[in-house]
């Protein structure tokens, strides 16, 4: 694992068994919240990029309330999801506000 300072972010880089990067997580240095995650395949190619777009306080815990995820591979897909409601005795409700798949490849 490596931890690098990049501006307002601290970037945690994790390596897989073969030494290639397996995941990178960008944390806001002031709030310590994760703001971006990249997941890599065994060949070291980025296959998922997720951005945490917003947080809501639920009791004493900050919960990611909106995120955008983009996959890469034979087809590229982008999804943006917003948290609609959250209760202590109920499952969270989500609303998908955007979905895009690339045409061709």
N, C-alpha and C positions, 0 to 999 in steps of 0.2 A: 504494500500500500504506500501511496505517496500523497502528501498534502502540500498543495501549492497555493500561494496567494496571488490572485489575479484581480486587481482593483478591489471592488467591494465584495468579491467572492473568495471563498476558500474552496478549492477543488480537490476532492478526494478521488484518487485514481486507484482502482483495484485491478489486480492482474490474475489471470487464470493459471491453471497448472502448467501450460506451455510458455508462460511468460508474457503472452499478449494481453493487452488491456481487455478486461471483461466488463467494467462499468466505470463511469465517471459521474460524480454527483457534485453539483455546484451548490454551496451553502452561502446564504447571505451572512457576512461576517458580523453584522450588527444584530440581526434577529435570530440567527442560527437555523433559520428555516431552509429546507431544501427548495431551490428554485428551478433546477433543471437536472435531469438524469439522462444519460446516454448509456445504452446497453450495446455491447459488441458481440459478434459471433466469434467462433474459435480462430478464424482467419484474421481477426482484428478489424473487421468492417463494422461500422455503426449500423445497427438494424432497428433501433428504436431511439427516438428523441422525444422526451416528455418535458413540458414546461409547466410549472405550477404557476397559475395566473393570479390566484387570490386565496386568501385564508379568512376563515371566520372563527371566532372564539366560541367554543362549546364547553361551558363550565370553565375548568382551568386549562383546557387543552385547545391549541390552535389546530383546526382541521382544514386541509386543503379543500377549498370550495369550488375551484375552477381549474381545469388543466387542459392542455392541448397535447395530444400524442401523435407522433408521425412515425410510421413504420417505413422501412426501406427494404426492398427485395425485388422479386419479379414484378410486383405491383406496389405502387406507393399509395398509402392510405393516410389521411389526416382526419382526426376526430377531436372535437372540442366539447367538453362536458362541464356543466355547471351543477353544483349542488343546490337543489331546490329547498329541501327541508331535512332536518335531522332532529330526532328526539331520542331520549335515553331508552325508551321502551319500543322503539320502532326502527325498522331498517331505513337507511338513508334513501331519499328519492333523488334521482338524477334526471337531467334533461339534456339530451344530445342536441347541440345547437348547430353543429356543422359536421358534415361528412363528405369527403372528397376522395375519389379514387382516380388515379391517373389513367389515361387512355393509352393503350399501346404499351410498349415496354422497351 
